[in-house]
């Protein structure tokens, strides 16, 4: 039987996206910071010329004129769209050369050795990411590092953008349409079916008994199978192939991961065809082989999981014109031994790798099966799939639960420009709850910075019912419109708590401008509008009016059409064709002094239409965008939470709006935190007439004693300084 699986490619992309959450990634010391065009996975998939997974094998940074770029070499593992060589080089702005580091807004982090999913567009002899930071995700053992959950556990971030879902059926030859909450593709095959993890069976309520030994909080092993001795002696194993499939799973000594044996997809002959030897033979055509274990009981489980080692190499990579995979390996779970929910692994998935399948969706069910399937078409063959070390476990204790967070709002501050690790004066929060465990785990805050979806808190103390920690830099407020929460506790057993809410007021990148003053120049070189220079100056003056000691000073015009480290802070339009970003800020610092910003340059993309008007229809407001970018120039990070949308530092914008022209209280608090309150001459925590009287007494050329009164940094204390301080009278630190 020829199997044709109708499988939408976008769904495959979703099945492979697993978000890497770790703020200890230091490559190029980059953090996302700018204004970009927001794109969902469907849009990225349509725009990308190549969509692939691969391993980062080399990272090298170098100068191009006065700019630093980084070249990331990726060895292709799986290709989902387009064609290309076995290796691609992705060019990204920013990096480190010698002691100089350049961080560029909306440039993601790469690490040598990491596996990535990339959406790519050709750019000369290199590739660039589609959607800027949105075009790269990190994959690690098919799960999110730290949280130990797959993409389906945070599917709210992407599932609304993916409308179609996959389904594989057995013993039927006609592809049909089935409609659930969204459109599905039931794919006909042999009595059992495989469904993508985006569609879930109805979950029963867990029935926990306080007197039951199973309710004690520990992991219990249900299955630990290494395919040694007389496997499959356990009657819960079912080996099955379609009527016209001559082979199904059996144990072989050719390719064990550990021990002497592993299970091979073609290891057992079902008729008189004769046994195959994987040392010299490949799997056969038209295979439809199943290996199923169950049923087992998860009625008392609050969490459960399966891990196993997988080696897969099928001859046909990719999909036909209808989106059907030619050949593939599947694994998943079922509550009826018919429909299995899980993941596809077509093509080359070598060498050995560990797979992870969360079973939380079927906790509470009294009968659960796990299944492994391999199928092939009528042409071409290879070794197929080997499986080893299948481990199924359940957890019968209470899950960690957050009942309170105090304070429930505050700042998120990185300790320096190389990391999101919390500074000592970042907000310290106390998390109350239960079942956190006695061993220290992690506290994750939703971020949305670059491709870093979460950042980790610095733990100060940990007990079963209370945690004290520092909020990491890069955190944002809420991760969902329904206020589902942005803060999670992850126990040392990798159990994830309910989400809780912490409102991030502002986020700091960990560096400031020495001397509290930044002089900038402008090239008003867009033809879209007139008076753009005045709009940029108005943006700077918005921050100057925030009552901090920091001051933007206009340094005149520049004729530069590209930026680079040259001791000049420039704001220019660049005409380089289509870009995924509206504006980006290049921030330079010396790695020996990671708290000092050396230079900040802002580039505005002239591909888009610009205006100096308020709420310009179909155009972007120059003053709004540069007000946001100037926030990066002196040390603030983007915010992406639902509570952040009105703030100047919110990382997305649209045409026809001027929202970010006006600072919100949290924006003002951010610049005052970084640079202090201007005018508090006697350091009593407030601005009043006493401060003005003292300033008046020292008017004239600046002396060592009067330098603090020169709030305009022009070398003289005069009426302009008094007027700036007078605007802050009544303000308290």
N, C-alpha and C positions, 0 to 999 in steps of 0.2 A: 504494500500500500504506500502510495506517495503521500507524504504528509506536507501540507501547506498550512502554515500558521499565519493568520492575518494579524499582524502585529504592528501598531503604529510606532514609528521610530522614536517619536518624542517620548513615548512611554518608556522605551529602553533607556533613554537618557536619564529619566527620573529614577529608574531602578538603580542606576550606578552612582547617583550623586549622594555622597555621604560627607557631611560637613566636618572639617577638622577644627577643633576648638582648643587653641593653646596660645596664650599671649607670650610664651617664651620664644617665639620665632623671631630671630634677630636679623635675618638676611636683609641687607640694605637699610635696616632701621626704618622701615616704611610704615606709615599709617595712612588710611584713606582720608582725604580732606579736600573736598571741593564740591562743585555743583555738576551733576551728571544727568544724562537722560535715563530715566528709570525704565528698565526692560524686564519682562518676565522671560521664563525659559523658552516659551513658544516663540517669542520674538527673536531671542538669541539664536535659536535653532534655525529659524528662517534666514537670518542675516549671515550666519557663519558659512564659510566655504568648506571648512573642515571641522568635524566634531570627533574627538578622539579621547581615549584614555592613554596614559603613558607614564613612564618613570622619568623624573628629572635626573639626568646623568651628569650635567655640568652647568655651572653658573660662572659667568665672567663679566666683569664690569670694565668699562673703558670710556675715554673721553671722545666726544665728537664735537669738534670746535671747543666751545666753552661749556658743553653740557655732558653730564654723565649718563650713560645708558648701560643697561644690563642685558646680557644675551643668555637665555635659558635654553639649554639643549634638552629635548624630550624624546626618548625612545618610544615609538608607538607600540601600544599593546592591543588596543581594540579601536577600529575605525567605524564610525557610525554614519558619517556623511563625507562625501568628497573623496579625493585620492591624494596621495603624497608619498614621499620617501619614508623609509623606516625611521628616520630621525627628522625632527623639525627644530628650528631655532626660533624662539619667541623673543622679540625685542620689546623691552619695557623701559620706560624712562626712569632715571634715578639709579642709585647704587652707591658703592663705596670704592674710591680709588685712593690709595694711600691713607691719609688722615682725613680726607674730605668725604663726607657723606651728603648725598642729595636725596631728599624724600620728595616724591611727586604725588600730588593728590590722585586718588582713585587708581593707584597702582598696587596690585596684590602682592602678597608675600610668596616667595618660592623657597623651597629647601631641597638641597641635593639628596636624592634617594626617595623623595616622596612620590606617591602616585597621584596623578591629577586627572580631572576631567576638564577639557579645554574646548572652548568655542573660538575658532580662529579665522582670521581674514588675512589674505596675502598682502604684504607691504614690501614691495621690492623683492630682495632675496631673502627676507625674513617674513615672519608672521607676527601679527599683533592680535591681542585679545578682542573679540567682539564684546561690546558693552563695557569696555574698560575693566574695572575690578569685577564686574558681574559675570565675566566670561571664563572664570577659573574657579574650580573647587578642588579640594584635596580629598582623596580617597585613601582610607587606611583600614585594611582588613574588613572592608564593607561595613564599617561602623564609624560612629563619631567617637573620636578618641576622648576618653574621660567620662562621657556620659554612657558609653557602651550601648547606644541605641542607633537604629538605622534611620534612614530618611523618612520612613513612614511615621516615626514618632514625632517628627516636627513638620509633618506634611502640610500643616496650615500655612507654612511659608511659601509653598509652591503649588499645592494641589489645585487651588482655584484656577490656576493658569493652564492646567492640563485637563482637557475635557474627555479624552478617550482613554479606555482602559483595556487591558488584555485578558483574554481567557482562552485556555486550551482544553478541548474536550477529546475524549478517547472513544473509539468505536463508532464514530460518525464521520462521514466523508464530506458533508456539505457545511460550509461556513454560513452561519446565520447571525442575525442581530438580536441581542438581548438588551433590554433597557432596565437599568436599576436607577439609582439617583443620578447617574450620568451614563452616557453611552458606553457599552461594553462590546467586546468582540469575542464571543464564544467560539473557540477554535476546535474544530471537530477532531477528536482522536479517541478511540478505545475505552470508553467506560469510565475512566477517571479524567479529571480536568485540572489544568493549572491556570491560576488566575493571578494577576499582578497584585502586589501587596497594597495597592491603593484601594482595593475593594475588600471589605472585611465582613466575615460572618457575624451574625447577631451575637453579641457577647452576653453571657449569663452573669447574674450577680454571684459574686463569690460567697460561699457559705463557710465562714470561719467559726470554729468552736473554741472557746477559751480553755476548755478542759481537754481538748484533743492534743496529743503529742505533736501532730502535724502543724499545729498553730505556733510552735516555737520558731523563733526567727533564725533559720539556717537553711542553707541549700541542701537539697536531697537529690542524689543521683538516681535517675530513672533508667537511663541506658548509657552504658560505657562499652562501645563496640570497637574492637581493633581488628576484627575479621581473622582472628587466629583460631586454632583448634578446629572444632567441628562446625563452624558457622555454615549454614544458619539453623542450628539446632533449636533455638528459641522459636516456639510456634507463632510468636507475634511478628516474625519476619515473613513477608509475602513477596516472592519474586515472580514477576509477571511480564509477559510480552504479548503483543498483539497477535492474533491468529496467523497473520502472514509474516510475523517477525520470528526468525529462526533462533535468535539469541536473546538472552537477558543477563542480568547481573550474576556474577560469581566471583569467588575469591581467587586471586592469582599472586604468585610470588615475584612477578616481573617488576612491579613498581610500588613497593610499600613506602609509606612515609616514615613509619616506625615499625619495629617488629619484622615479621617475615612475610606478611600478606597484606593486601588491600583488596577492595571490591572493584572489579572491572565491569564496565557496562555490557561487555560481550563475553563474559566469563563462563556462561552456562548455555549449552546447546539444548533446545527444546524439542528437537526431532532427530532425524537420522543424518543431519548435515555434518556432524563431526565437530569435535572441539577445536577452538582457536587457540593459538599460542601468541600472546601479545608481543613476544620478543620478535616474531617474524610476521605476524598477521595484524591487520587493521580491523576495526569494526566493519560490519556488513551494511549493504544498502537497505533502505526501508526498515530500519530498526525503530521500535517503539517499546523500550524496555523500562520496567518499573521495579523499584525496590522500596517497599513500604514497611514501616514498623508501627505497630499499634494493635488495638487501642491501649492507651494509658490514661490515667486519671489525673486531671488538673482541677478537680472541683474544690480542693482546699488550697490552691495556689494563689498567691497574690502577684507573683512574677515567675516567669519561666523562660528558658532559652535553649537553643541547640547550637553547638559548634561542631565543625568537622574540617578535615583537611581535604582539599580538592586539587586535582591535576586534570586539566581538560585541554584537549587539542582536537578540534573538529576541522574537517577539510574545507568546508564552505563557510567563510566569514561573510557577514552582511545579510542583505534582505533583497527580495525581488521587488519588482515595480509596484506590487500591491502592499509592500511593507511586511511580507512574511519572511521569517528567518529560514534559511536553508536547512540548518542543522543546529541542535542546541542541547545543552544540559540544563535541567531544572531542579530546584529543591524547594520544599515548602511544607505547610501543615494543612490539616483537614479536620473537620468535625463530623464528617459523614463517610469518609473513605472514597469520596467521589470528586468533590471539588477541593483542589489544593491551592493554597495561597502562598506565593513565594516569588522566586527570582530566576531569571534566565541568565545563562552563561554561554553564549555562542562564541565560536572562534577559539583563539589561543589564550588560555588562562594558565600558562605555565610560567615559572616552575610551581612547585607546591605552594598553596596559599590557604590560610584559614578563612573559612566562611562562617558567618554569624547569622542566626535567624532568631529574632525575638518571638516569644510565644505568649506575650502578655495579652494579646487580643483574644486568646482562647482560655485564659485562666478563668476558672469557674465551670468549665466543661468537664463532664465525667468521661467522655470518650474523645480522644485526640489521636491522630495519626501524623507521622512525618514521612515524607516520600521523596524519592530521588528518581528522576526520569532522564533517559537519553534517547533522542530520536535522530534519524538521518534520512536523507532523501535518496534518490535513485542514482546519484552520481558522486564520484570522488569519496575517498575514505582517508581516515588517519587513525590515531590510537584511541581517540574518544576520551572517556572520563574514568579516572580512578578516584575512589573515596576511601578515606582512612580516619580512624579515631573519632567516631561519631559519639558525641556526648550530649545527652539531654538531661537538664536539671530543672528542678522547681524550687521556689522559695515560698514557704508557708507562713512566714511571720508577717507582722504589720509592715507596711511600707513607710518610709520616712515621710513625715507630714510637717509642714510649716504652719504655725498658728499665728505668728506675729513677727514683724520686723520693726526695729526701733533704732534710730529714727527711720521714717519711711520716705525720706527725701534727702538729697545732699549732693555734693560735688563728686566727680570721678576724676582723679588726678593720677597721671603716670609719673613714675619717679624720674625719668629722663627721656630724651628723644629717641632712644634705642628700643624701647619696650613699652608694653601696656601695664607692666607690673605696678602695683599701687605705690604711690608716695606715702610717706609716713603721715602727712597731714591730709590725705584723702579721707573721705567720710568713714568713720568706724561704725559699723552696724552690729546690732545684737539680734540674732535670729533665734526665736523660740519655737519649740515644737516637740516632736517625739520621734523615737526610733532612728536617730541620726547615727547611732552606734558609738562605741567607745574609742574606736580607731579613727584617726583623722581621714576625712575624704576631701571633697572639693565643694566650693560654692561658685556657681557659674552665673554670670550676668550677661544678658543679651546685649550685643554690641552693634552688629551690622557694619563694622569698620572694615573696609576692603573685603577680603574673603574670610575675615575672621568673624564668625557668626556669634561666638561667645568669648568672653574673657574671664579669667579666673581671679577670684579674690585672694588676697594674702591673709591666711588664717592666723589669728592671734591666740585663740583658744577654742577647744572642741570638747563637747560632752554629748551624752545621749539626748539631752533635751535643750541644749543651748550652744550656740556658736557665736564667736566674736570674730569679725573680719574687716579688712579694709577694701573699699570699693575700688576695682581696678580702673585704670584709664581706658577710654574708649567705650565705656558702657553707655547705653541709651535707655530710655524710659520703658515703654511697653513694646511687646513684640506682636501684638494683635489688636485689631480694632475692638474686640470684645473685652479688652483688659485682662486677658488670660494670665498675664504676668511676665516678668523678665528676670526673675531670680529663682534659681534651683539649688537644692542641696543634693549632692551625689555622694552616697556613702562609700566606704572602702570596699563594699561588695558590689559597687556599681549599680546600686538601686537609686532611682531618681524620684525626688519628691514632687509634690504638687507645686505648680508655679505660684510665686508670691509677687507682690508689687513693691517696687522701689522707684521713686521718681527721681531721675537724674536731672539736677538743675543745670549743670554745665559740665563739659569734659575738657580736660587739658592734656596737651601732648607731652608735657614735661620739660619745656624750655621757654625762655623769655628772651627779649631783645635787650642786650646790655645797654645801660644808659637811659632806658625808658623812652627812647626816641627812634623813629624810623623815618628817614627821608626818602621819598619816592619820586620817580619821574614818570611821565605819561607820553605815549605816542598815540595821539587821537587819530588813528589811521584806518578807521572803518568808514566806508562810504554810505552806511545805512542811515546815518543820522548826523545832526550837527549838535555841537555843544557837549559832546561826550566827555571832554576834559573836565568841564564843570560838574558833570554828574559824578565823576570819580572823586573829585575834590569834596563834593557833598557827602559821599560815602565815608571818606576819611574823617570829615568833621563830625559825622554822626558818632563815631567812636571817641573822638576828642571831647565830645560833650557828655560822655558817660561818667565823668567825675573821677577818673583814675589818674595816676601820675604819668601814664603812657601818653605819648603825643605823636601823631602822624604830622609830618611837615612836607609840604609840597616843594619839590626841588626843581620844578620847571619841566620843559619838554625834552623828549629824547627822540632820536630818529631810528632807534633800534627796531628791527622787525623780527628778531628772535632773542630769546633770553639766554643767560648763562652766567656762571659765577664771574663777576667782574667788578665787585664792590659797588654795584648800583642796583637799587631796588626798583624794578621797572614794572609798569602796567602797560601792556600792549595787546593789539589784536594780531593773531597769526592767521595767515591764509594758506592752509595746507590741505584744503579739501575737507571731505567728510571726517568728523570726529565724533566719538561717543560721549564726549564731555563738552559742556558749555564753557567752563573755565577751569583752570588748574593752577595751583600754586606750587612752585619749586622752592623748597626750603633747604638751605645748606647749613651744615654745622660741622665742627671739627670733632672727630670721635674722641679726642682726648678731653674735650670739654662738652659733654653731651647735654648740658643744660643751657647752652648759649646758642641762640640763632644768629648765624653770621650774615645771611642775606635771604631775602624772600622776593621772588619774581612771580607775577601773575600774568598768565596768557589767557586771552579771551578768543574763542574760536569764531573767526569771521565767516565760517560756513553758515552760521545761523543769522537770523535777522535781529538787529539790535535797535533800541529806541532810547530816547531820553525822557519820554512821556511817562505819566503815571498810568499803570494798568494798560499797556499798549496791546491792542488786539493783534494776535498772531506774531508778536515780537517779544523779545526778552528785554527786561528793564536793566539798562546799564548800571544804574545806581544800586538797584537791589542786588545784582550779582556781585558787584565789587564790594559792597558792604559785607557780604558773606565772606568773600575771599580775603578781605583785610583782616577778618577774625583769625584766619589761619596764619597770616603773616606775623602776628604777635603771639600765637601760641594756643588758640582754641581748636578743638576737634569738631568734626561733624557730629550731629545727633540725628537719629533715624527713627525714634520712637513715636508712637501715636500722640504722646503728650508733648512732643517737640515741634509740631507742625507750624506753629505760629512764631517760633523763635528764628532769629536771623541765622543761627548756626544749624538749622535744619538742612540736611544735605541734598534735598531735591527741590526743584522749582518748575514752573510752567510758564508758558507764554501768557501774556495778558494779566500779570500780577505784579504787585510792588510790595508784597507783604514784608519782605526782609529789609526794606528801607528803614524801618523803625525798630529799635532795639526793644526786646522784652526784658522784664526785670531779671530773668536768669542770664541773659546775655550781658547785662550791665554788671551783675554779680561776678561773672566770669572774668571780665577785664579788671575789675577792682580787686579780685582775689589775686590775680597774677602780679599786679603792679602797685596795689595799695591805693588809698583814697587821697586825692590831691587836696592840699590846703590845710591838713591837720598839723599846723606848725608846732603846737605845744603837746602833740601826741596824747590828747585826752580822749580820743575816740570819736570826736564830733567836730564839725566845722561851724565856727561862730565868730562873733565880732572880735574876740580876743586874738584870733588868728590874723584877721585883717589888720588890726592895730599893730601887731608885731611886724607884719610885712611892710606896712607904711613907714615904720621906723628904720628899715634897712634899705629903702629905695636907693637905687644908684647902681654902679658897676658891681658885679658879683664879687664877693669876698668868700673866704672859706666859711665864715660864720653865716653869711646870707645866701649861700648857694641853694639851700632848700627852698627859698622863696622864689627862685627863678623857675617857675613852673612851665614857662614857655621855652626854656632851654636856649635863650638867645644871648646870654652873657650879661644881662642887665635886669634888675628888678624894677618894674615900672607899672603903670596903670593897667596894662594888658594882663599882667600877672594877677593883680588884685581883682580884675573883672572875672578872670577864670575861676578863681577861688570863691568869689562872691556868689557865683552861680551854684555853688555847692552848700551854701549856708543852710544849716538845719539837717544836713545829711550825716548819718552815723555809720561808722565802719561796720 
